[in-house]
Amino acid sequence: METPYPNPISPTKTRIGWIGIGVMGAAMATRLLCAGYSVTIYARSPSKALDLQSKGALLVNSVLELAQTSDIVFTMVGHPSDVRQNVLDDNGILQGLNPGGVIVDTTSSHPALARNIFTAARAKGCWAVDAPVSGGDIGARDGKLAIFGGGDEGVVNWLLPLFEVLGKVTYVGEAGCGQSCKIANQIPISANLMGLSEGLMFAERAGLDTKKFLEAVRGGAAGSMAMELFGERMIGRDFRPGGYAEYMVKDLGMAVNIVEEGEDERVVVLPGAALIKQLFSAMVANGDGKFGNQGLISVIERLNGNQADPPALKPIADALSRKVAHSAALITKQAPLLRDFERVEIAVSVGEVTSQLAQLSVQSTLRQRIIVAQLNDPYLVEKRRLVETGQGEDFSISSDDGLTFEGRLCVPKDSVVKTELLTEAHSSPFTMHPGRLPRTLKGYTVIWVVVDRLTKSAHFVPGKSTYTASTRLDFSTAFHPQTDGQTERLNQVLEDMLRACVLEFSGSWDSYLHLMEFAYNNSYQATIDMAPFEALYGKCCRSPVCWGEVGRRHGLLKVAPMKGVLRFEKKGKLSPRFVGPFEILERIGPVAYRLALPPSLSIVHDVFHVSMLRKYVADTTQVVDFEPLQISENLSYEEQPVDILAREVKKLRSREISLVQVLWRNHGVEEATWEREEDMRAQHPKLFED
């Protein structure tokens, strides 16, 4: 069979496959169709492919089928995980692409993934090019995209007839370099967007006409492509996406967080990119991730308290009260409500005659999209067939033709649908979890919940809505089939506990959060047949407040060994040790005891909090004879080194530091610490005599 590469590309012979028909992908595929190429497309939501089909595109049912009937397959999807799934999965592109076929990934993805795909493609006798693009929806529509080509230079040049239809390609290096170039490209773009947003905000507050301001500065040094593409859109509140804001978070996240093994010296500090990523993250957190990048100005407006023009700030609801506004007569007076209507594509217009809206019904179309996607899931198709033959057991068909299980709609194995479902459940105007907690005196409005999946133990951390984190946040699929919904269940318990005490502590719930955490972690959990505390520590929680009757009782006193050396300007620590036993003379108050100390410890006060004591057990291995120790007034003593176990040289950018692993007296090998050799030589020269 004649292989596609290196035979010349031509509209009559070269078969193009395209995966990803969003704003950018559809515009790019349209240009190839208009240039006379045969384009086969795959869409998880077939209804989105109707426009391209009307222009001559052929729709197939699977990625595998598309790869089998294509010479060159383009991908323009959302995230690196989508690229990995479409290319490397068992039913992905590489499983169906013929030898000599070429994969062109135009998604903004991870450089390491691009290299992995290139290696996997070569192992199959195919080729892969990472060719992310820049230019937005206008550039895609007009064929003026900047394309960053990475991979084999000969293959990139071979693809020129296609790239020239889409824009201008520049070969930037081996596999992965195209993605690295795109990441670097996003940094100045995002910086321009932030500068433009702040400039417009300042101009407006200074009383300037923002349109005249834009006209005045666009021809000077402040002018930029970002200003040409997005300036008027920002002024006109046109946030229709050319590229989604949530994708900018992804791109800047790769710039800020990328640290690859063996490439530490190539990692750079990007404070500006980190700051702008936080601003875009705030935009996504507010539910505006599907806005275009020009929507960044809305974040700057929120920071300045601007609520004059829709879309503006959304109302902050009380998560404990779940209050809902039913006064439709005030719709035109509520900018936040108008903004929510715009996001779900509801237009509100008012004539000269004042009128009241008696009833408004808003319904999501997601259910119908789920029902359509069920037809592409083989498992659900088989269950539907069984229902139709009367063998469906707990499955049934709803009145709107959806397959349900025990009355609940079945979600197909479709990552796009699942993401859409979770986004609507958590981030849309139909959100299931609206609002924040009452603000405390310290400014806390939210609670971060951290759960250990193994022991079910939890930590409740109060937080502020202005916090941003660098951790990746995964949506929970709570209350959906075949998932545990663990964190969501904990959130329910926490909400119930908060509801119970909010009337008593409405403005100071953060002061009682640790009590709720204690109560939760010591409550019996049916799934592990014990309390989380017991699962974590291997014993039931016991309060150390009282040990029983005083008299003929002995306790151990905790002391802190100090190494007496500095490591990188920080005082080193060893595990605490316990000396004693000492007789307990009396209990002082609810949580303190007086001990009978020997004369050698006369400088130490004889009353101790229970946290400094341990109940005496005769066979303890941590008891240290206190007689030879010089225990200070603050219950610390200087520990002595006994041996050097190992040596190491720490290489920094501009110098090397010699380290030694030190074994300390009264401490095992597992507690040996690394110290600077020069410090140890200065303070303990005898260690180095041999």
N, C-alpha and C positions, 0 to 999 in steps of 0.2 A: 504493500500500500504506500502511496506517495505521501510523505510526511509534510505538514504545513511549513515548518521552519527547516531550511532557509529559502524555500520557494517564495517568490515575490508575492506580496499582498495585492489583491485586486478585488473590487466590489463583486465581480461575477463568480469568483472562485473561493474567496475566503469567507468562512462561516464564523460569525461573531456570536458569542454567548454573553449574556449580561445578567448579573445578580445584584439587586439593589436598585429599586426604582423610586426612591424618595425625591426630594426637590432637586438635588444635584444629579443623581443617577438618571432620572427620567429625562432631564434636559440633555445630558450627554448622549444617552441612547438615541434620543430623537435626532441629534445631529448626524449620527452614524447612519440612521435610516434615511435621512434626507440626502446623504451622500451616496446612496445606492447600495449600501451594504445589507446583507441578509442578517438580521438580528433575531436571535432566540432569547426569550426572557423567562426568568423564573420569579414568581412572586408568591409569598406566603399568604397574601390577601389578594386573590385573583381580581377582585373588583377594582384594585388600584391599577391594574394593567390594561383597562379598557381603552384608555387614551392611546397608549402605545400600540395596542392591537389595531386600532382604527388607522394607524399610520403604517401598518404592514408588519409589525412584530409578531412572532410566533410564540405563544405561551405554552410551556411544558409543565408537567406535574411535579418534577423533582429536580434537584441539583444534579443527581447522577445522570438523568436523561439529558439534561442540558449539556453536560460535559461530553457525553457520548456523541452528540451531534454538532459539536463546535470544534473549530481549530484554535481559536483564541477566546479565552473566557475573562471578561472584566468583572471585578467585584467592587461595589461602592456601597458598603454596609456601615453600620453604626460604630461598632466597637471591635477591639482586637479579638474578643471572645467569639464574635460573629464571624470574623475572618477565619479563625481557627476551625470553627464548626463547619463552615462551608467548604473549606479547602482540605482539611486533614481528617475529618471524620470518616467512618467506614463507608458512608454513602456520599462522601464529598467529591469535589472536583477531581482530585488526583486518582480516585478509583475509576473514573470513567473517561478521563482524557487520554486520547491516543498518543503514542510516542511522537515526539516532535511538536506536540501542542504547547501552547504558551498561556500562563496565568498572569494577568495584569491586575494587581491590587491597587486601586486608586483610593482606598480607605486610608484615613489617618490612623496608623497603627503603630505597633511597637517594633523597633529595629530588630530586636532579637527574634521576634516571630517571623519577620521577613526573611531573616537568614535561615531559620528552620524550614520555612516553606521552600526556599531556593534549594536547600540540600535534599529535601524530600522529593522535589520535582526532578532534580537531576538523577536521583536513584530510580525514578520511573521512566527515564529517558525523555523527560519534558523540561520545560524552562519556566522560570518565574521571574517577574519584574515587579519591584515595588515602585509605584508611580503615583504617590499622593498628589493632590492638586490644590491650588489656591486661586481664588477669584470669585467665590460665592456664586449665587444663582445667576447673577447677570453675566459673569464670565462664562458659566456653563452654557447659558442660552445663546450667547454671542460667539462662542468658540474662541474665547480669549483667556482661557485658563493658563496659569503657570503650572507646568508639570515637572516634577522632580523625579528623574529616572535613576533607579538603582538596580544593579544586577550586572549581567554580561553586556558589555558595551555593544557588541555586535547585534544582540537581540534587540536592544533599545533602538539602535539605528534601523533595524529591520521593521520595527513597529512605527516608524516615522509617518507613513501614509495615514495611519489611524490617529496618531497624536496630533498631526497637523489639522485634522478636522476638529479636534477638541481645543487646541490652543498651541502653546509653544513648549516643547520639551527641552530640558537641559539635563545632560547626563552628569551625575554628581559622584558616581563611584560604584563600588561593589554592592552586593546585596545588603540591604539595611540602610544604606546611605541616603536613599530617597526618603525614607521615613525620618531619619535624623534631620535631614534638610527641612522637612515639613514642620517638625517640632521646633526647630530654630526659627522658622518662618513665622510661627504663631506668636513668638515672644514679642517682636516689634509690632505685629498687627494688634495684639491685645493692648500693648502699651499705647498705641495710637488711639485705640477706642477709649481707653481710660482718660487720656489727655483730652480727647474731643468731648467726652461726656462732662468732664469737670470744667472745660472751657465754656461750654454751652450753659452749664449750671451757673457759673460765675457771671456770664454775660446777662443772663435772665435776672439774677438777683441785683445786678448793677443797673437794671432798668433799660438795657439795650434791646433793640429789636434783634432777635436771634438770627433771623434770615439775613438782615443787613450785616450782622457780625460775621456770619459765614461767608458772605460775598466779599467782605473786606479782607479776610485773612487767607482765603483759599489760594490766592495767587502769590503769597509770600512764603517765608520759611516754614510756617505752620501747615501749609498745604500738604495733603497726603492722599493716597488712594483711599484710605479709610474715610477721609472727609468727603471725597467725591461719592463713594458708595453709600455711606451711612449718615452723613450730616443732615440732609433734608429729611431722611426717614426718622431720625431722632426728633427733629423739630415737629414733624407731622404725626408723631406717636405711631408710626408704622413699624411694628415689630414683627411683621411677617418674615419667616426665616429664609435666609439663603443658606445658612449653616446654623445648626442649633447651638444655643448657648451651652447646653450640657456637653456637647462635643468639645467646646473650648476648654471646659474643665478637664476633660479627658486628655487633651493635647498638652495643656500646661502641667497637668499632673505627671505626665511622662517626662516632661522637661525637669520638673522639680525633684521627682522621686527616683528617676532611673539610676540604678547602681548595679552594674553588671559585674559578675565575677571576673577577676583578672583585669578590670578596667578602672580601678579605684582612682588612678592618677588622672583619668579623663573626666571625673565628676567635678562639676563646677558649682559654686554657690550662686544662686539666682534670686536675690531678695526681691527684685521687682516682679519677676514672674510669680513668685510665691504670693506676694500681696495681691496681684491681679487675679490669680487663681482663687483666692479667698473671696474676692468680690463676685466673680462669676459663680462660685459655690453658693454664695448668699442668694444670688438670683435663682439658682436651681432650687435651693431650699425653700424659697418663697413660692415655688410652683411654676416658675417661669422658664424652666429648662428648655421648653419647646419654642420659646421666642428666638428671634434672630439675635446675633451677637450685638446688634445696635441697642438691644434692650438693656445693656449694661448701664445706660443712663438712668434707668429706673432705680438701680441700687444707689447711685449717687444722690438721686432725689430723696430716697428714703432716709439716707444718712443726714440730709438737710431738712427733714421733716416736711417735704413738699407733698401735699395731698390735693393740690388744686385741680389737676387735670387727670382724667382717667387715661390709661391705667395708673393708679397710684397705690398707696398702701392699702393692704387688705385689713379689715377689722380683726383685732385680736380677741378671739372668743375665750371664755372661761371654760376649760376642759372639764370642770367639775359640774357646771350648770348646764352645758350644752344648749344655751339659749338660741332660739331661732327667730329671726325677724319675719313677721307675717304682714307688715304694713306695706302693701304694694303701691299705695298712693304716694309713697315717698321715694319710689324707685329713681326718678329723675333727679332727686336731690342727693343721692348716695353714690358718690364717685367710686368707692370700692365695689359696690354691688354692680355698677355698670361695667366695671373692669372684669368682674367674674363672668358677666353675660357675654362680653366680647370674647373671652377665652373659650366659651362653649358655642360661639357663633350665633348668639341671639341678639338681634338688633332691636333697640328700643327707640322709638321716635314719638315726639309729642307735638301736636299742632297748637294753634292759638287757643283752642278751647280746652280748659282744664278738664281732665277726665280721670276716673279711677279705674284701676284694673281689679276686677273682682276676684279672678282666680288665674293662677299661672302654673302650668305643669311643665317641669323640665325633666327630660328623660335621656339617659345616655344611650348611644347606639352601640355600645360595646357588646351588649348581650347578643345582638344580631351578628356581629363580627365573630363572636365565639362560636355561634351556631354554624356559620359558614365554614369556619376553620375545623369544626368537628369532622367534616366530610373528607379532610385530608389526613386524618389520624386512623390508621388501619385498625387499631384496637377498638376505637369508638365506632367505626364503620361496622365491624363485626358485631358489636353489642347492639347497634341499631337493627341490624338484620335479624338478630335473635328476638328482639322486641317485636318486630313486625311479624315474626312467625309464632309469637306467643310463648317464647322461651326466655324472656328477658329477666326473670326473677325480680330483683329490686330496681332494675332500669325501666324507664318509661319515656314516652315522647310527649313533650309539652304542647300546649295549644299553638305556640309559635314555632313548632317543628324542631325544638331543641331536645337533645338527649339528656335526660336527668337521671341522677342516682338518688333514691330516697327523697325526691322532690328538689334536689339541688342540681344546678346546671353543671355538666361535666366539662372541665377545662381540657382541651386537647394538648398533646405533646408538641407545642409550638412556642418557641422562646419569644417570638414577637408578641403573640397574644398574651402570654404570661406577663411580659414586661408591661404591656399596655394595661392589663388588669391591675397589676400592683401599683403602677403609676396613678391610675384613677382612684385606687383605694387609699393612697397615701398622699398624693401631691396635687390632685385636681380639685375643682370646685365641688365634686361629689365625695370628697375625702371622708373616710370612716373615722378619722382621728383628728378632728379640727381643734384649734385653739391651744392655749397654754395654761399653766397653773397660775393661781393668784401670785402676784409679785411680792416677795418677802422684803424685809428691811434691807437685806444685803443684795437685792436685785435679782434673786434667783427666780426663774420662770419655768424651768424645765428640769427633768430628772434623767440622767443617763443611767441606764440599767445594763449591768454587765453580768452575764450568766455563765457559769461553768457547766457545760453540757453533761459532763460525767457525774458530778456530785449534786447538780442542781443548786449549788450555793450561788448567792447573788450579792452584788454590791450596788447600792443606790447612791449616786453621786449628784448633788445639786449642781445645776449649771445655769448659765445665762444664754439668752437667745442670740447674743452677739458672738458667742464662741464659734470658732470654726476649727475643725480637726482635719489632720492629714490622713486619717485612716479611711480605708474604703468602706462604705456603708452598703450593706446588702439588704434589699427589701425582704421582709418576712412574708411567707406564704401561709400565714395563719388561717385556719378554718377552711383550707382547701384540701381536697382528698390527697392522701399519701404523704402528708407532711406533719411534723410534730407541733409546729406553732409554739415552741417552748417560750421564747421571749414574749410573744404576744399574750400567752397565758399568764406569765408573770406580770405583765403590764396590767392585766385585768385585776389580779390580786392587789397590786399596788394601788390602782385606782380605787378599789373597794376600801382599802385601808385609809386612803386619803379622804375619801368621802365621809368616813366615819369620824375623822378628827378635824375636818376643815372648819366646821362651825365653831369648834373650840380654839383652834390655832390657825385661823385663816391667814394671818399675816406673818406667821413664824413657823410654817410647816417644816422648813429646813432644819430647825432646831430639834425636831423629833424624828427626822428621817433615819437616824442611826437606830432608834428604837424599833422602827418598822423593819429595818434590815435585820435586827436581832430577832424579832418575832418571826419573820419569814424563815430565816435560816434555822430556826429551832422548831419549826412546825413539821409534822409528819408528812412525808411525800409518798404517795402510794406507788409511784413508778420505781422508787429505789427502796421502798419498805423501811425507811428510816428518815430522820431529819437530815437536811443538807450538812449541818455542822458535824453530825456523827459520821457521815460519809466522807467528809473532808479530813477530819482529824482522827477518826478511828475510835472515838469515845463520845459519850454524851456530854453536853455542855454542863459544867458545874461552876457555880459562882465561887470566886476566891475570897469572898467577903469574910467568911468565918470558917475556922478549921475545927471548931468544937471547944471543949472545955480547956481552959488554961491550967497549967500545972502538970508536971511530968511530961511535958511536950517539948519537942526540940524542932528547930527549924534551921535551914541553911540560908546564908546571906550571900546575895549576888554581888560579885565584884567585877570590875572591868579591867582586863589586861590591856596595857598600852605598849606598843612596840617602841615608842620613842624615836621613830624615824618618820620622815616626810616622803611621800611618794607623789610626785607631780603636784606639789603644794597642797596636798590634802592629807590630813592625819589618818594613818592606817588603823584598822580595827581588827580585833580578834574576837572570837565568840566568847561571851561572858562565862565565868566560872563561879562556883559556889564554894564558900568556905564555911567551916563549922564542923559538927552541929553546935548550936547554942541553945540553952534552955530559954523557953518563952516564959517571962515573968508575969506579964499582965497584958490585957487588951486595952488599947488606948483609942477610944472612939470606935466607930463602926468598921474602919478599914486600916488600922495600925496596931502594932504590937511592940512591947518593950522586951529587949533581949538581954541576957546576962553576958556581957562581953568581957573578955580577959583584959588584964592590964595593958597588954601590948597594943590593944585597940582603943586605948583611953581617949585618943584624939577624935574618935568617931562617936557621933551622937547615937544613943542606944535605942531610939524609937524609929521604926521603919514602916513604910507603907507596904501593903501585902504584895505589890508588884516587885518589891526588892527581895522577897522571901520565897522559899520553896519548902514544901513539907519534907521532913527528913525521911529518907529511905536508906536503910543500912547498906545496901549494895550499890549505891550510885557510883557511877564512873566519873562524874564531873566534880567530885569534891576535891578541893586543893587544900593541902596543909597550910594554914595561915601563919604559922609561927615564923618561917623564914621570909615571909613576904613583908615588904614595907608598904602597907596599905595606907593610902592617904586619906585625908578628911572627906574627900568626895567619893570614897570607896573604889578607887582605882589603884593599880600597882603596875610598875614597869616590868614587862616580861623580857626574858633574855633569850637570844638566839643560841641554838646549839649546833647547827650544821647548815652547810650549803648543799642543796639537793641538785640544782641545775643552773645553767647560765643561758642567757638569751640577749640578743642585740635588737632593740626596737629601732627600725629605720623610719624616720620622719622625712618631711620634704627637704629640710636643710641640715639635718644633723642626725647622729646616731646616739642612742642611749643604751648603756650596758646595764642589764638587769640580772639579778640573782634570785633564785627561789630559796627562801629561808624557812627552816624548820625551827619552831619555837618550843621552849620548855613548857611542859604541861599541856601541849597541844599535839594532835596527831598529824600524820602526813597530809591528810585531807585538808587541813587548815594551813598548810604552808603557803606563804604569800610571796609575791614578786615585789622586790624592792630595788631601788637604785644602788648599783654597786658602789659608787663613790660615797653615798651616805653610809652604807654599811661599813666600808673600809674606815671611814672617819670615826665612827662611833664604836665599832667592834673589830679592831684590827686583828685580834687573836684568831678570828675565824679564817683569816687568809694567810696565816703563818706557814702552813704546809704547802 
